[in-house]
Amino acid sequence: MPALRPDIGAVLKGGVSENEVSKGWTMLSEGGFDHLIRDCLGLRMRHQLCDWAYLLMLRKMSESYYGGDANASTLFLAWVYCQSGYQMRLGSNGQRLYLLFGSRHQIYDHVFFRIDGNYFYPLVDKGETASTRLRICGAAFPEEQPLSLYIPSAMSLANNFSDNRTIRSKRYPSVEAQVRVNRNLIDFYDVYPTSAIDDNPLTRWAMYANTPMAENVKSQLYGKMRQLVSGKSQIEAANMLIDWVQTGLVYEYDDKVWGGDRAFFAEETLYYPYCDCEDRAILFTRMVRDLLGLKCILVYYPNHLACAVGFDQAVQGDYVVVGGRRFVIADPTYIGAPVGRTMPDMDNSSAQVIMLE
């Protein structure tokens, strides 16, 4: 942190007009903060933070730096975020200053503004709704990059582990694992905004399913699982994993638990006591790709999500063909059903497929 901070709060006490904001921005630009930007970017790289995590880190830093002065902390956040290379704009409702971050994602349940064909979202707390009437400064910056909501790498967060949870397959009792999940990661996922790309709602599931599992969870779960599936055929191993998900986890509707739809990252399914079809499909495909090295897809029927596995060996059962390759149906919600069996009333011929990495 710089030894001296510009008193932008005093400048903004007169209001948050473009003139006051411009004065505050100029003060920050002359304050010798270059080393702070380098330190923040270094932390992002060291902890492999995704764009959303980096923005939240900067927000927490700005709030602690300027205390309860919301407008000063927002302006400081906007300046650091902008200098980090991200696309942003500043908006105001006359009393409060907002940072609007640019993104190509269509974020659900968030107020947005279209500026020069791009989406901009006011950064607000979870559950808070920003004003739809903001005066926005449209100034752009060279080489600014929109925020991505992909999580390309497993992030390295401070550990705060949950209690051990034992998950056991009924058909294969030896397929058992004890898992602790980092609550700091769970807290991050809790405020992660659900989004789509290219106005395609199916892409949101791919974002969850393609997110790498945390290394500290993999080290607990995969060591034993690899031993259990070692020497098994691909179909034998897949059936052991799918029964572990089917019978080791407790199913419940999102509406009952959360009051509405909510997809889980793999670690959330291991942490929370209940999960539904989309959560099970996301976890199972993550495990099959990691442990068996097999390509997977998600399979969407009306009101239900399952998946399918691209085996390298001949496997009997129901399947879909994508790009000339056969993917055998696997439904982690169809309790007791082995790989290759489709849940009743689900039509594979009309199902939509979601490609995974």
C-alpha positions as CSV (number, residue, x, y, z in Angstrom):
1,M,0.0,0.0,0.0
2,P,1.2,3.6,-0.6
3,A,2.3,5.4,2.4
4,L,0.2,8.4,1.5
5,R,-3.3,8.1,0.0
6,P,-4.9,10.9,-2.0
7,D,-7.8,12.4,-0.1
8,I,-10.3,11.8,-2.9
9,G,-13.0,11.5,-0.2
10,A,-12.7,15.3,0.4
11,V,-13.0,15.9,-3.3
12,L,-16.2,13.8,-3.6
13,K,-17.9,15.3,-0.6
14,G,-19.2,18.0,-2.9
15,G,-20.9,15.4,-5.0
16,V,-20.1,12.8,-7.7
17,S,-20.5,14.9,-10.8
18,E,-18.1,14.3,-13.7
19,N,-16.0,17.3,-12.5
20,E,-15.5,15.9,-9.0
21,V,-14.8,12.4,-10.3
22,S,-12.3,13.7,-12.8
23,K,-10.5,15.6,-10.1
24,G,-10.3,12.5,-7.9
25,W,-9.1,10.4,-10.9
26,T,-6.4,12.9,-11.6
27,M,-5.2,12.8,-7.9
28,L,-5.0,9.0,-8.1
29,S,-3.1,9.2,-11.4
30,E,-0.5,11.4,-9.7
31,G,-0.2,9.5,-6.5
32,G,2.6,7.1,-7.4
33,F,0.5,3.9,-7.3
34,D,2.4,2.0,-10.0
35,H,3.9,-0.4,-7.5
36,L,0.4,-1.1,-6.1
37,I,-0.8,-2.2,-9.5
38,R,2.2,-4.5,-9.9
39,D,1.6,-6.0,-6.5
40,C,-2.1,-6.6,-7.2
41,L,-1.3,-8.2,-10.6
42,G,1.4,-10.3,-8.9
43,L,-1.2,-11.6,-6.3
44,R,-3.6,-12.5,-9.1
45,M,-0.9,-14.5,-10.9
46,R,0.4,-16.1,-7.7
47,H,-3.0,-17.3,-6.5
48,Q,-4.3,-18.0,-10.1
49,L,-7.3,-15.8,-9.5
50,C,-9.9,-15.6,-12.2
51,D,-11.1,-12.2,-13.3
52,W,-14.1,-12.2,-11.0
53,A,-12.0,-13.2,-8.0
54,Y,-9.5,-10.4,-8.9
55,L,-12.3,-7.8,-9.0
56,L,-13.6,-8.9,-5.6
57,M,-10.0,-8.8,-4.2
58,L,-9.6,-5.2,-5.4
59,R,-13.0,-4.3,-4.0
60,K,-12.1,-5.6,-0.5
61,M,-8.8,-3.8,-0.7
62,S,-10.4,-0.5,-1.7
63,E,-13.1,-0.8,1.1
64,S,-10.4,-1.4,3.7
65,Y,-8.3,1.5,2.4
66,Y,-11.0,4.1,2.3
67,G,-13.1,2.8,5.2
68,G,-16.8,3.7,5.2
69,D,-16.4,6.2,2.4
70,A,-18.3,4.3,-0.3
71,N,-17.7,6.7,-3.2
72,A,-14.0,7.2,-2.5
73,S,-13.5,3.4,-2.3
74,T,-15.5,2.9,-5.5
75,L,-13.4,5.5,-7.4
76,F,-10.2,4.0,-6.0
77,L,-11.4,0.5,-7.1
78,A,-12.3,1.7,-10.5
79,W,-8.9,3.3,-11.0
80,V,-6.9,0.2,-9.9
81,Y,-9.2,-2.1,-12.0
82,C,-8.8,0.1,-15.0
83,Q,-5.0,0.3,-14.6
84,S,-5.0,-3.5,-14.4
85,G,-6.2,-3.5,-18.0
86,Y,-9.9,-4.2,-17.5
87,Q,-12.9,-2.6,-19.2
88,M,-14.9,-0.4,-16.9
89,R,-17.1,2.7,-16.8
90,L,-18.2,4.9,-13.9
91,G,-21.8,5.7,-13.3
92,S,-23.8,7.8,-10.8
93,N,-27.3,8.2,-9.6
94,G,-26.5,11.6,-8.2
95,Q,-25.5,10.5,-4.8
96,R,-23.7,7.2,-5.2
97,L,-20.9,6.2,-7.5
98,Y,-20.9,2.8,-9.2
99,L,-18.2,0.9,-11.0
100,L,-19.6,-0.8,-14.1
101,F,-17.5,-3.7,-15.4
102,G,-17.6,-4.7,-19.0
103,S,-18.2,-8.4,-19.9
104,R,-19.2,-10.4,-22.9
105,H,-21.3,-12.7,-20.6
106,Q,-25.0,-12.2,-20.2
107,I,-25.3,-12.2,-16.4
108,Y,-28.6,-13.4,-14.9
109,D,-30.6,-11.2,-12.5
110,H,-28.2,-8.3,-12.9
111,V,-29.0,-4.8,-14.1
112,F,-27.0,-4.1,-17.2
113,F,-26.3,-1.2,-19.7
114,R,-25.4,-1.5,-23.4
115,I,-22.7,0.9,-24.3
116,D,-21.3,0.8,-27.8
117,G,-22.7,-2.7,-28.2
118,N,-21.0,-4.0,-25.0
119,Y,-22.6,-5.2,-21.7
120,F,-21.7,-3.2,-18.6
121,Y,-22.8,-4.3,-15.1
122,P,-22.9,-2.2,-11.9
123,L,-20.9,-4.0,-9.2
124,V,-23.2,-4.5,-6.2
125,D,-23.5,-6.8,-3.3
126,K,-25.4,-10.1,-3.7
127,G,-29.1,-9.5,-3.5
128,E,-28.7,-5.8,-4.1
129,T,-30.3,-4.3,-7.2
130,A,-28.6,-1.3,-8.8
131,S,-30.5,1.7,-10.1
132,T,-31.5,1.4,-13.8
133,R,-31.2,5.2,-14.1
134,L,-27.5,6.1,-14.0
135,R,-25.5,8.8,-15.5
136,I,-22.6,7.0,-17.1
137,C,-19.3,8.4,-18.3
138,G,-18.6,6.7,-21.6
139,A,-14.8,7.3,-21.8
140,A,-12.9,4.2,-23.0
141,F,-9.3,3.3,-22.3
142,P,-6.7,1.8,-24.7
143,E,-6.6,-2.0,-24.9
144,E,-9.2,-2.5,-22.2
145,Q,-10.3,-6.1,-21.8
146,P,-13.8,-7.3,-20.7
147,L,-14.1,-9.4,-17.6
148,S,-14.4,-13.1,-18.2
149,L,-16.5,-15.3,-15.9
150,Y,-14.6,-18.5,-16.9
151,I,-12.4,-20.0,-14.2
152,P,-9.6,-21.5,-16.2
153,S,-7.3,-22.6,-13.3
154,A,-7.9,-24.0,-9.8
155,M,-7.4,-21.0,-7.6
156,S,-5.1,-21.0,-4.5
157,L,-7.1,-19.5,-1.7
158,A,-6.4,-19.4,2.1
159,N,-7.7,-22.6,3.6
160,N,-10.7,-22.8,6.0
161,F,-11.8,-26.4,5.8
162,S,-15.2,-27.8,6.5
163,D,-15.8,-30.9,8.6
164,N,-15.1,-34.3,6.9
165,R,-18.0,-35.7,4.9
166,T,-18.1,-39.4,4.1
167,I,-19.6,-40.3,0.7
168,R,-20.1,-44.0,0.0
169,S,-21.5,-46.0,-2.9
170,K,-24.3,-48.5,-2.0
171,R,-23.5,-51.0,-4.8
172,Y,-19.7,-50.7,-4.3
173,P,-19.2,-50.1,-0.5
174,S,-15.4,-49.9,-1.0
175,V,-15.9,-46.8,-3.1
176,E,-15.9,-44.4,-0.3
177,A,-14.3,-41.1,0.3
178,Q,-13.9,-38.5,3.0
179,V,-13.8,-35.0,1.8
180,R,-13.3,-31.6,3.3
181,V,-13.9,-28.5,1.3
182,N,-12.4,-25.0,1.6
183,R,-15.2,-22.8,3.0
184,N,-13.4,-19.8,1.4
185,L,-13.9,-21.3,-2.0
186,I,-17.6,-22.0,-1.1
187,D,-18.0,-18.4,-0.1
188,F,-16.5,-17.3,-3.4
189,Y,-18.8,-19.6,-5.4
190,D,-21.8,-18.2,-3.4
191,V,-21.3,-14.7,-5.0
192,Y,-20.2,-16.0,-8.4
193,P,-22.7,-14.6,-11.0
194,T,-24.4,-17.2,-13.2
195,S,-24.1,-16.2,-16.9
196,A,-24.4,-17.3,-20.5
197,I,-22.5,-16.7,-23.6
198,D,-24.0,-15.6,-27.0
199,D,-27.5,-15.6,-25.3
200,N,-27.3,-19.4,-25.1
201,P,-28.6,-20.5,-21.7
202,L,-27.0,-24.0,-22.1
203,T,-23.5,-22.5,-21.9
204,R,-23.9,-21.7,-18.2
205,W,-23.6,-25.4,-17.4
206,A,-20.5,-25.8,-19.4
207,M,-18.8,-23.0,-17.4
208,Y,-19.5,-24.9,-14.2
209,A,-18.5,-28.3,-15.6
210,N,-15.3,-27.0,-17.2
211,T,-14.0,-25.4,-14.0
212,P,-11.1,-27.4,-12.6
213,M,-11.6,-28.9,-9.2
214,A,-9.6,-27.4,-6.3
215,E,-6.3,-29.1,-5.8
216,N,-6.9,-29.7,-2.1
217,V,-10.1,-31.5,-2.9
218,K,-8.5,-33.5,-5.7
219,S,-5.8,-34.7,-3.4
220,Q,-8.3,-36.0,-0.9
221,L,-10.8,-37.6,-3.4
222,Y,-8.7,-38.7,-6.4
223,G,-5.9,-40.6,-4.6
224,K,-8.2,-43.2,-3.3
225,M,-10.5,-43.2,-6.3
226,R,-7.6,-43.9,-8.7
227,Q,-6.6,-46.9,-6.6
228,L,-10.2,-48.2,-6.7
229,V,-10.6,-47.9,-10.5
230,S,-7.1,-49.1,-11.3
231,G,-7.1,-52.2,-13.4
232,K,-10.9,-51.9,-14.2
233,S,-12.3,-51.6,-17.7
234,Q,-13.5,-48.1,-18.6
235,I,-17.2,-49.2,-18.2
236,E,-16.5,-50.9,-14.9
237,A,-14.8,-47.8,-13.6
238,A,-17.5,-45.4,-14.9
239,N,-20.2,-47.5,-13.2
240,M,-18.4,-47.4,-9.9
241,L,-18.1,-43.6,-10.1
242,I,-21.7,-43.1,-11.2
243,D,-23.1,-45.2,-8.4
244,W,-21.0,-43.3,-5.9
245,V,-22.7,-40.1,-7.1
246,Q,-26.2,-41.6,-7.4
247,T,-26.3,-43.3,-4.0
248,G,-23.7,-41.3,-2.0
249,L,-25.4,-38.0,-2.4
250,V,-28.9,-36.9,-1.4
251,Y,-31.2,-35.5,-4.1
252,E,-33.4,-32.4,-3.5
253,Y,-35.1,-29.8,-5.7
254,D,-33.4,-26.4,-5.9
255,D,-36.7,-24.6,-5.4
256,K,-37.1,-26.3,-2.0
257,V,-33.5,-25.7,-0.8
258,W,-32.7,-22.4,-2.4
259,G,-36.0,-20.9,-3.5
260,G,-35.0,-21.1,-7.2
261,D,-32.6,-22.7,-9.6
262,R,-28.9,-22.8,-8.6
263,A,-26.2,-24.8,-10.3
264,F,-23.2,-26.1,-8.3
265,F,-19.6,-26.3,-9.0
266,A,-18.2,-29.7,-8.3
267,E,-16.9,-28.7,-4.8
268,E,-20.3,-27.3,-3.8
269,T,-21.9,-30.7,-4.5
270,L,-19.4,-32.3,-2.2
271,Y,-20.0,-29.6,0.4
272,Y,-23.8,-29.0,0.6
273,P,-26.1,-31.7,1.9
274,Y,-28.4,-31.7,-1.1
275,C,-28.0,-31.5,-4.9
276,D,-30.0,-32.0,-8.0
277,C,-29.6,-33.4,-11.5
278,E,-27.4,-30.6,-12.9
279,D,-25.1,-30.7,-9.9
280,R,-24.6,-34.5,-10.2
281,A,-24.0,-34.3,-14.0
282,I,-21.4,-31.6,-13.5
283,L,-19.6,-33.5,-10.7
284,F,-19.7,-36.9,-12.5
285,T,-18.3,-35.5,-15.8
286,R,-15.6,-33.7,-13.9
287,M,-14.5,-36.9,-12.2
288,V,-14.7,-39.0,-15.4
289,R,-12.5,-36.6,-17.3
290,D,-10.0,-36.3,-14.5
291,L,-9.8,-39.9,-13.4
292,L,-10.5,-41.8,-16.6
293,G,-9.3,-39.3,-19.2
294,L,-12.5,-39.8,-21.2
295,K,-14.3,-37.0,-23.1
296,C,-17.8,-36.2,-21.7
297,I,-20.8,-34.1,-22.8
298,L,-23.9,-32.9,-20.9
299,V,-27.2,-34.0,-22.3
300,Y,-30.2,-31.7,-21.8
301,Y,-33.8,-32.9,-21.9
302,P,-36.7,-30.7,-21.0
303,N,-36.5,-30.1,-17.2
304,H,-33.6,-32.6,-16.8
305,L,-29.8,-32.7,-17.2
306,A,-27.8,-35.9,-17.7
307,C,-24.5,-36.6,-19.4
308,A,-22.8,-39.0,-21.8
309,V,-19.3,-40.5,-21.9
310,G,-17.1,-41.1,-25.0
311,F,-15.5,-44.5,-24.3
312,D,-12.4,-45.7,-26.1
313,Q,-13.7,-49.3,-25.7
314,A,-16.9,-50.9,-27.0
315,V,-19.7,-50.3,-24.5
316,Q,-23.3,-51.4,-24.8
317,G,-26.3,-49.1,-24.1
318,D,-28.1,-46.0,-25.1
319,Y,-26.1,-43.3,-26.8
320,V,-26.0,-40.1,-28.8
321,V,-23.7,-39.4,-31.7
322,V,-21.9,-36.1,-31.8
323,G,-19.5,-35.3,-34.6
324,G,-19.4,-38.9,-35.7
325,R,-18.5,-40.1,-32.2
326,R,-20.7,-42.2,-29.9
327,F,-21.3,-40.9,-26.4
328,V,-22.9,-43.4,-24.1
329,I,-25.7,-42.0,-21.8
330,A,-24.9,-41.8,-18.1
331,D,-27.5,-40.4,-15.7
332,P,-26.2,-39.6,-12.2
333,T,-29.7,-38.9,-11.1
334,Y,-31.3,-42.2,-12.3
335,I,-30.6,-44.1,-9.0
336,G,-29.2,-47.6,-9.6
337,A,-29.1,-47.2,-13.4
338,P,-25.7,-48.2,-14.9
339,V,-24.0,-46.3,-17.6
340,G,-25.9,-46.8,-20.9
341,R,-29.4,-46.6,-19.5
342,T,-31.7,-43.5,-20.1
343,M,-34.2,-42.3,-17.6
344,P,-37.8,-43.2,-18.6
345,D,-39.6,-40.5,-20.6
346,M,-36.3,-38.9,-21.7
347,D,-35.9,-38.8,-25.5
348,N,-32.3,-38.9,-26.7
349,S,-33.2,-38.2,-30.3
350,S,-34.4,-34.7,-29.4
351,A,-32.0,-34.0,-26.5
352,Q,-29.6,-31.1,-26.8
353,V,-25.9,-31.7,-26.1
354,I,-23.4,-29.4,-24.4
355,M,-19.8,-30.0,-25.3
356,L,-17.2,-30.0,-22.5
357,E,-13.5,-29.4,-22.6
